Amino acid sequence: MPLISVIIPLYNSEKTIIETLESVFRQTFSDFEIIAINDGSKDSTLNILATIKDPRLKVFSYPNAGISPSRNRGISHAEGEFIAFLDHDDLWTPDKLELQLKALQENPDAAVAYSWVDLIDESSQFIRPHNRYSVSGDAFPKLLLDNIIHTASNPLIRKSALIEVGGFDESVFGPEDWDLFLRLAARYHFVAVPQTQVFFRMTATSASTNIARQETQTLKVIERAFSLAPESLQHLRKHTITKIYMYLTFKALEVPSGRQNGLIAARCLWIAVKNDPALFGKPKNILVALFKIVVVLILPLQQAKELLKKVKELKR
């Protein structure tokens, strides 16, 4: 049996799946299987997979059900002692599995190994690094404040731990990764591999751009997480809610689609400030958000996009 099972959910993945699979086949650790879960694709995804003759690739097709059911279906087929998830458009460095496996083998009390993440665009070009964290041991307090793992394409997880916490919650859409990491962290230790090994692809049509749904689902995840947290961590709730609404403020302004985005951003910013007036002690973030909100509310859509794009370029 393979030591590691790599689970890749697929839905209309013809544009990226070859590049993603190549990043797996290039791994310096080779004792793995790839479980591709075809989630009702309507493009040429299956035809592309049929051209790949590597016996480590196993393809299973199901009617469309979504990302979490697909990952859970992958877990049910997995034979490995360790499981890694990889979204169909994300990429790994060649040493990703090798170094994460080594970290778990050297830390038998840990159930999750994770690395650093860089963000890439639709052409696989570097955008920026995600926040760098190197929390090993009890990662639950830090995860309550922020999704330090960022994406399901990042960690290597002991299968026994995944089964113990019940896999992905199929009623959560959006922050389902963070939800799983929180439930794992409430029971198990994590170990960090402090180097970039995962490339997360940013797309304009990603699920996280649905701000209203993101808000509802994230609050649901946070409420459950704090219900698991001890009394000593309950004071973090206010900080977490504030960070969520500041994130949603800037997310709403990331790809403006009209005045509605500005109104959503204004509401999220108001909730963040109302929840934590100490934000006024960091006027730069507040002023940047207010400037972007005014631009989106006042200017025509195309002009607002062009101005915000210029501001982003100047900031870089």
Summary of the structure (lengths in Angstrom):
residues: 316
radius of gyration: 20.1
end to end distance: 47.6
largest distance: 60.8
contacts: 1028
relative contact order: 0.11
helix: 49%
strand: 19%
